[in-house]
Amino acid sequence: MAKYLVLIYGDEQIWESMSEQERKDNEAAHGKFVAAAGDAVLGGHELMSTTTATSLRGRATGEPTTTDGPFLETKEALGGFYLIEAPDLDAAIALAKLLPEVSVSHSGVEIRPIVEAG
C-alpha cells in the first residue's frame, strides 16, 4: 500500500464567505468521505487561514528569513489535507473524488505520493 497526501486547494475568500449552513454541509460531506474511506484515511486536518501562516525562506547567508503569510501568494490557498493509504494512484484518485471540493468550481485537490524512507 502506498501513502498519498491529498491537498485541498481553493479560493479562501469563498470559503470564508460560506454561510453557517454551507459550512455544516461541507463538514458533513467530509464526514461522508472519511466514513467511505475508512482505514484508508491515516490523518488530516483543515488548516487555519493563510493570514496565520509563517514562512521561512532560505538566504545565501544560511540564516532563513521569517515572514508572515503563506510561502506563495496565489488566489488559491491550501485549506486542508488528508494523508491516505491506497493500493495505487487510481484508488487514491477514486477516494479523492468523494471530497466535496472536487464538485465545486472554486476548489480542487492535488494528490501527491509520499516518499517512503528506506
N, C-alpha and C positions, 0 to 999 in steps of 0.2 A: 504494500500500500504506500502510495506517495502522499506527501503533505502539500497543500496549496494554501496560499494566502489569498483570500477573496477581498479585494479592496473596493469599498463602496465610495464612488465619487458623485458629486452633484453640485447644483447651484445652491450655495449656502444661504443666499438671500431667500430663495424659495422655501428651503427647509425651515428657516427662521420665521417665515410668514405663515406657516401652516397653522390652521385653527387647532384648537384642543381636540376636536373630533378627528381631524385629519391625522394628527399625531397619534392618537389612540389607535386609529385604523392601521397606520403604518407599523406601530409596535405589535399589533395583533398579527399582521402579515409576517413580521419577523418571527413571532412565536410559532406560526404555522411552518415557516421554513425550518426552524430548529427542531420542531416535532417531526417533520418529514425527513430531515437529515439524520436524526437520531444520533448514534455514536460517531457519525462522521464529523460532527462539529466538536473540535477539540478546544475551542475558545473563541472569544470575540467580544468586541465592545463597540459602543457608539463613542465617538470622540467629541470632546468639547469644541466650541467654536474656534476657528483659526485665530481669532483675536487673543486666544490664550496660549498660542504657540510660542515657543522659543527655539531659535535656530542657532546652531554653531557652524561657522564656516571656517575652513582652513585658510591660513595665510602662509606666505613664504617664510615668515619668521618661526613658524611652527606653533605659535600661540594662536588658538582659534578666536575669532570674533564672535561675540554673543549678541544677537539681535532679537527684538520682539517680532513676532509674526511668523508665518509659515516660510519654509525654505524657498518655495517658488510662489510668485504671485500669478495666479491664474483665476479664471472665472469659476472653474470647477475646483472644489475642495474635497479633501479626503474626510469623509464623515464617519467612517467606521470600518470595521473589518471582521472577518471570521477566519480562523485557522481551521481548515477541514482536512480530512483524510479521505482519499478516494483511490480506487484501483488504477485509474488513469485520468488523463485530461478530459476525455469525453464524459466521464462520470462526474468530474468536478464541474464541468460546464452545465450538465443536466441539473445538478444541485443549485448552482448559482442562478439558473433560470427561474428558480422558485422565489427569488428575492423580489420584493415589491419595486425596488429601484430599476429593474430592467424593463418594467412595463410603463414607465413614465418618461416623457421626453427630456426632462431636466437632469437626469442622473443616469448612472450606469455602473457596471462593476468591471474590475480588472482581476484576472486570475493569474497569480504568479506561483510557479513551482518553488518549493523550498529546497535548498541545497542541504542534503543530509551530510553531516560530518562523517569522515572516515572513509 
